[in-house]
Amino acid sequence: MGYVFGVASAFCFASSSIFFKIGQRLRPDDDGHLVANFVNATMFGVFVVFVTWPPWNRAGFIALVIGGIFGTVLGRFSMLRGIRLVGPTRANTFQTATPVTAAIGGWIALGETVSLFEALGGALSIYGLVRIVRARNSGTVDEPVPVKFYVIASGAPIFFGVAFVMRKWGLERFPGAVTGAFIGSTAGFFVLSLWEATQCRLMPIVRRTISHPPWPFFMAGIATGAALLSQFRALGLVDAWIVGILGGTTAIFTPILSILFLKNEEPVTLQLIANIGIVFTGVAIIAIV
């Protein structure tokens, strides 16, 4: 079941990317980060009322808080900026490098091992990502994008990989998918709200959200909430690096959803599909060995 939850999480994250892109098209000056985090914290705040909390463990609680900040704030920020700057298909393709970060972190913090074939699979995934960047900037697809935009997008797999490890470590000491998701999403929403307040953007976002509800961002929040819950369920059943691998299937779902819902905005070329295939082949090698 851990594999099922991992793939379900990837599909929900891919769906949220599409909703985020639709919302960003309607609100060019808003990535939807705060709204989606609010939806997540509210969802899990309701769910957590109906579950039994595990025995208190301070170390596990702190690890889940840190995992929430790395994943919900830093990772999602890089992902959302990547969606806006390079498109949802390419932004989510970068996230297939998450297993590399998760494998390294899992080896250091969780005692998970990485074989030679797993390392080769990770290298193949990175090679596919490099091909995507080079193709985007060589004029083989429309509107070349500065490399710095890809640097921003590449932050997502690093932050998400660290988040996987911290969440796994925290769940081993403070188990519970719903409680873990609630702790992480609430911590992320608190930190993000403080950041927006220091930038004098919090109240304008609140007022604008109330007066003109951004429904695509609300839907994105629901989708990411479902993704997070599935991810925590997967982390409770399989190793962190495996969850990262399964998360790489987001790169398969996103182009399909892009073709269906973003026909005029997200170009999906045969070359891009081939490069995604290279990336996913590397992920598959890691999963099979």
C-alpha positions in Angstrom: 0.0 0.0 0.0 2.9 2.3 0.5 3.5 2.4 -3.2 -0.1 3.1 -3.9 -0.1 6.0 -1.5 3.1 7.3 -3.1 1.7 7.3 -6.6 -1.6 8.8 -5.4 0.4 11.6 -3.8 2.3 12.3 -7.0 -1.0 12.5 -9.0 -2.5 14.9 -6.5 0.6 17.1 -6.6 0.4 17.1 -10.4 -3.2 18.1 -10.2 -2.4 20.9 -7.8 0.3 22.2 -10.2 -2.4 22.6 -12.9 -4.7 24.5 -10.5 -1.9 26.7 -9.4 -1.0 27.6 -13.0 -4.7 28.4 -13.7 -4.8 30.6 -10.6 -1.6 32.3 -11.5 -2.9 33.1 -15.0 -5.9 34.9 -13.3 -3.6 36.5 -10.6 -0.3 37.3 -12.2 1.0 38.8 -8.9 0.1 35.9 -6.6 1.5 32.4 -6.6 -1.3 31.1 -4.3 1.2 29.9 -1.7 -0.5 31.4 1.3 -4.0 30.5 0.3 -3.1 26.9 -0.4 -1.3 26.6 3.0 -4.4 28.0 4.7 -6.5 25.4 3.1 -4.1 22.6 4.1 -3.9 23.8 7.8 -7.7 24.1 7.9 -8.3 20.7 6.3 -6.0 18.9 8.7 -7.2 20.9 11.6 -10.7 19.4 11.0 -9.3 15.9 10.4 -7.1 15.9 13.5 -10.1 16.3 15.8 -11.3 12.8 14.8 -8.0 10.9 15.4 -6.2 9.8 18.5 -2.8 11.6 19.0 0.2 9.4 19.5 2.2 9.5 22.8 4.1 12.8 23.1 7.6 12.8 21.7 9.4 16.2 21.5 12.1 15.1 19.1 9.5 13.7 16.7 7.3 16.8 16.9 10.2 19.1 16.2 11.3 16.9 13.2 7.7 17.1 11.8 7.8 20.9 12.2 11.1 21.2 10.4 9.8 18.9 7.7 6.7 21.1 7.3 8.8 24.2 6.9 11.2 22.6 4.4 8.4 21.0 2.4 5.4 23.3 2.8 7.3 26.6 2.7 10.7 26.3 1.0 9.9 23.3 -1.3 6.5 24.6 -2.3 7.9 28.1 -2.9 10.5 26.8 -5.3 7.9 24.6 -6.9 5.4 27.4 -7.4 8.0 29.8 -8.7 9.1 27.1 -11.0 5.6 26.6 -12.3 5.3 30.3 -13.0 8.7 30.7 -14.6 9.2 27.4 -16.5 5.7 25.9 -16.6 4.2 23.0 -14.6 5.6 20.2 -16.8 9.2 21.3 -16.5 8.9 22.4 -12.9 7.5 19.0 -11.8 10.2 17.2 -13.9 12.8 18.8 -11.7 11.1 17.2 -8.7 12.1 13.8 -10.0 15.6 14.6 -8.6 14.0 14.4 -5.1 15.0 10.7 -4.7 18.7 11.7 -4.9 18.3 14.2 -2.1 16.1 11.8 -0.1 18.5 8.9 -0.6 21.5 10.9 0.6 19.6 12.3 3.6 18.1 8.8 4.3 21.5 7.3 4.3 22.8 9.9 6.8 19.9 10.3 9.1 17.9 7.0 8.7 20.5 4.4 7.9 18.9 3.7 4.5 21.4 2.4 1.9 21.9 3.3 -1.7 23.3 0.7 -4.1 25.4 1.3 -7.2 22.4 0.8 -9.5 20.4 3.3 -7.5 23.2 5.8 -7.9 23.3 5.1 -11.6 19.5 5.7 -11.7 19.9 9.0 -10.0 22.6 10.1 -12.4 20.4 9.2 -15.3 17.6 11.3 -13.9 19.9 14.3 -13.5 21.1 13.8 -17.1 17.5 14.0 -18.3 17.0 17.2 -16.3 20.1 18.7 -17.9 18.8 17.8 -21.3 15.5 19.6 -20.6 17.4 22.8 -19.5 19.7 22.7 -22.5 16.8 22.2 -24.9 14.8 25.0 -23.3 17.6 27.4 -23.8 18.9 26.3 -27.2 15.8 27.5 -29.0 14.4 24.1 -29.6 11.2 25.2 -27.8 9.5 28.6 -27.7 10.5 31.5 -25.6 14.0 30.6 -24.1 14.1 31.0 -20.3 17.0 32.3 -18.3 19.0 29.6 -16.5 18.4 31.3 -13.2 14.8 30.4 -13.5 15.8 26.7 -13.6 18.0 27.3 -10.6 14.9 28.4 -8.6 13.0 25.4 -9.8 15.8 23.0 -8.9 15.5 24.1 -5.3 12.3 22.1 -5.0 13.8 18.6 -5.1 16.4 19.6 -2.5 13.9 21.0 0.0 11.4 18.3 -0.7 14.1 15.6 -0.3 15.1 17.0 3.1 11.4 17.2 4.1 10.9 13.5 3.3 13.8 12.6 5.6 12.7 14.8 8.4 9.1 13.6 8.1 10.1 10.0 8.1 12.4 10.5 11.1 9.6 12.4 12.9 7.0 9.7 12.1 9.2 7.0 13.5 9.0 8.8 16.9 5.6 10.5 16.7 3.5 8.3 14.3 0.3 9.3 12.7 -0.3 10.4 9.1 -3.1 12.9 10.0 -1.3 14.4 13.0 2.0 14.6 11.1 0.4 16.4 8.2 -1.4 18.7 10.6 1.8 19.6 12.5 3.7 20.2 9.3 1.1 22.2 7.4 0.3 24.4 10.5 4.0 25.1 11.0 4.4 26.0 7.4 1.4 28.3 7.4 2.6 30.1 10.5 6.1 30.7 9.0 4.7 31.8 5.7 2.2 34.1 7.4 5.0 35.7 9.3 7.0 36.2 6.1 4.1 37.8 4.3 3.5 40.1 7.3 7.1 41.3 7.3 6.7 42.1 3.6 3.4 44.0 4.3 1.5 41.6 2.0 -0.5 39.6 4.5 -3.5 41.8 5.0 -3.8 42.8 1.3 -3.8 39.1 0.4 -6.4 38.4 3.1 -8.7 41.2 2.0 -8.3 40.3 -1.7 -9.0 36.6 -1.0 -12.2 37.5 0.9 -13.5 40.0 -1.6 -12.5 37.9 -4.7 -12.1 34.2 -3.7 -9.3 32.6 -5.8 -11.1 29.3 -6.4 -8.2 27.7 -8.4 -5.9 28.2 -5.4 -8.5 26.7 -3.1 -8.7 23.7 -5.3 -4.9 23.6 -5.4 -4.9 23.6 -1.6 -7.3 20.7 -1.5 -5.2 18.8 -4.0 -2.0 19.4 -2.1 -3.7 18.5 1.2 -4.7 15.1 -0.3 -1.1 14.8 -1.7 0.4 15.5 1.7 -1.9 13.0 3.5 -1.0 10.3 1.0 2.7 11.1 1.3 2.6 10.8 5.1 0.8 7.4 4.7 3.5 6.3 2.3 6.3 7.5 4.6 4.8 5.4 7.4 5.0 2.3 5.2 8.2 2.5 3.1 11.6 4.2 3.1 11.9 7.9 2.5 13.9 7.5 -0.7 11.2 5.2 -2.1 8.6 7.9 -1.5 10.8 10.3 -3.3 11.0 7.9 -6.2 7.2 7.5 -6.4 6.9 11.2 -6.2 8.9 11.3 -9.5 5.8 10.0 -11.3 4.5 13.5 -11.0 6.5 14.1 -14.2 4.3 11.6 -15.9 0.9 12.9 -14.7 1.7 16.6 -15.2 2.1 16.5 -19.1 -1.1 14.6 -19.4 -3.0 17.0 -17.3 -1.3 19.9 -19.0 -2.5 18.7 -22.4 -6.0 18.4 -21.1 -6.3 21.7 -19.3 -3.5 24.0 -20.5 -3.5 23.4 -24.2 -2.6 26.9 -25.2 -0.2 27.7 -22.3 2.1 24.7 -21.7 3.9 23.4 -24.8 4.5 19.7 -24.6 6.9 18.6 -27.4 8.1 15.2 -28.4 11.6 16.1 -27.3 10.3 17.1 -23.9 8.4 13.8 -23.6 11.5 11.9 -24.5 13.6 13.7 -21.9 10.9 13.1 -19.3 11.2 9.4 -20.3 14.9 9.5 -19.6 14.3 11.0 -16.2 11.6 8.5 -15.4 13.8 5.6 -16.6 16.4 6.6 -14.0 13.7 6.7 -11.4 12.4 3.3 -12.5 15.9 1.8 -12.2 16.2 3.0 -8.6 12.8 1.5 -7.9 13.5 -1.9 -9.5 16.9 -2.7 -8.0 
